[in-house]
Amino acid sequence: MDKVLSRSQLVNWRTAVFTIFFVTGLGFASWASRLPAVKRDLGIDDAEIGILLFISGAAAIVGLSLANVLVVRLGARRGMFLTIVTFSLGVAVVGLGVEFLASYAVTAIGLALMGVGMSATDVMMNVEAAAVEQAFEKTLMPLFHAFFSLGTVAGAGIGVLMAVWSVGVAWHLWIVGILVLIAGLVALRAVPIRETMHDDPATPATRRERLAEQLAVWRDPRTYAIGAIMLGMAFAEGSANDWLTIAMVDGHGETEAVGAIALTVFSVSMTVFRVLGGPIVDRIGRVWTLRVLAVAAGVGLILFILAPNLPIAFVGIALWGAGASLGFPLGMSAAADDPAKAAASVSAAATIGYLAFLCGPPALGWISNQIGILPTLWIIVGLIALSGLASGAAKPIAGSKVGAGHPHH
């Protein structure tokens, strides 16, 4: 049975999970921020960059499936030890492949390791975050995701400095890889070891039953409804990350600098709402928060598409970022309501969300080639509406004290 933790142990556990979210964001954005240098050093074109991104994404899907097995067999703490080491190693291999070996194949291997390590860590850190949330009995998931966002902002910022100072990709990524490894492994020491299948002297037959239980979440309609919430919002977030700058330049005829500012406004709006999200959810409940934000994201995106001038486009971007901010974290939170099925449910919901991140941007690129970027964004408006309609699925299950809201205080 799990032992009761003291207040200071709980706080240390929460801080540890904040740290893991932050360094995962930092590692991911460090690679993404150096894409122009990667392209130059390897002497490749956009299509070949696309293949590298696809390899990373496909490996991430493998990592999601792996995470569930690791949690069941080893527990989240031991599982994350393996995946953080894998992720850091991947970051270092990418640096080696790009700069010292100028090898496309070695770079691809590094990205595959990064993809597996990051997505498996992602599931387990969300399972841990949900467990921390239940222990504190208040909504903390948006704040955990805010730390991931802050990590990406820090990673991108450091990437800009490294490019300006002409620091090679290898040295940059090696330093980041070592940082992620040390911070991640130190943080894990504060994560409690909870009961796992490995500690259970059960017979192989019982273990098989436990694994079958883990897979049963794929037959639960609630998994797909939560997946629909996350699908719409993952599209809303991913499409902005990949296409907002292009939509500003090609759609609204602005300069590249204005495109970069637009993406910054989106990221800041999203991060701010992730910081504020917990208290809002505890006040009005998870379901109403998701409904209100789906309306905000939809209205924001429509304003952006139809904007007659720049100020209205920026208001639209801010609303779009705010609206998209909590779909993913609250979907994760809802998936983890039942501690017994948390790992399997989070893994399933995350798989649906990741598929949107992975398949969404290329699909949008293909459609926008046919009809133009701004008309293509109407597809996202439809998916945001779907997400809003599915919000009822995020209602906390009986016995969960997180996300129900207290509207009558």
Buried (B, 14 or more C-beta within 10 A) or exposed (E): EEEEEEEEBBBBBBEBBBBBBBBBBBBBBBBBBBBEBBBEBBEBEEEBBBEBBBBBBBBBBBBBBBBBBBBBBBBBBBBBBBBBBBBBBBBBBBBBBBBEBEBBEBBBBBBBBBBBBBBBBBBBBBBBBBBBBBBBEBBBBBBBBBBBBBBBBBBBEBBEEBBEEEBBBBEBBBBBBEBBBEBBBEBBEBBBEBEBBEEEEEEEEEBEEBBEEBEEBEEBEBBBBBBBBBBBBBBBBBBBBBBBBBBBBBBBEBEEEBBEBBBEBBBBBBBBBBBBBBEBBBBBBBBBBBBBBBBBBBBBBBBBBEBEEBEEBBBBBBBBBBBBBBBBBBBBBBBBBBBEBBBBBBBBBBBBBBBBBBBBBBBBBEBBEEEEBBEBBEBBBEBBBBBBBBBEBBBBEEEBEBBBBEEEE
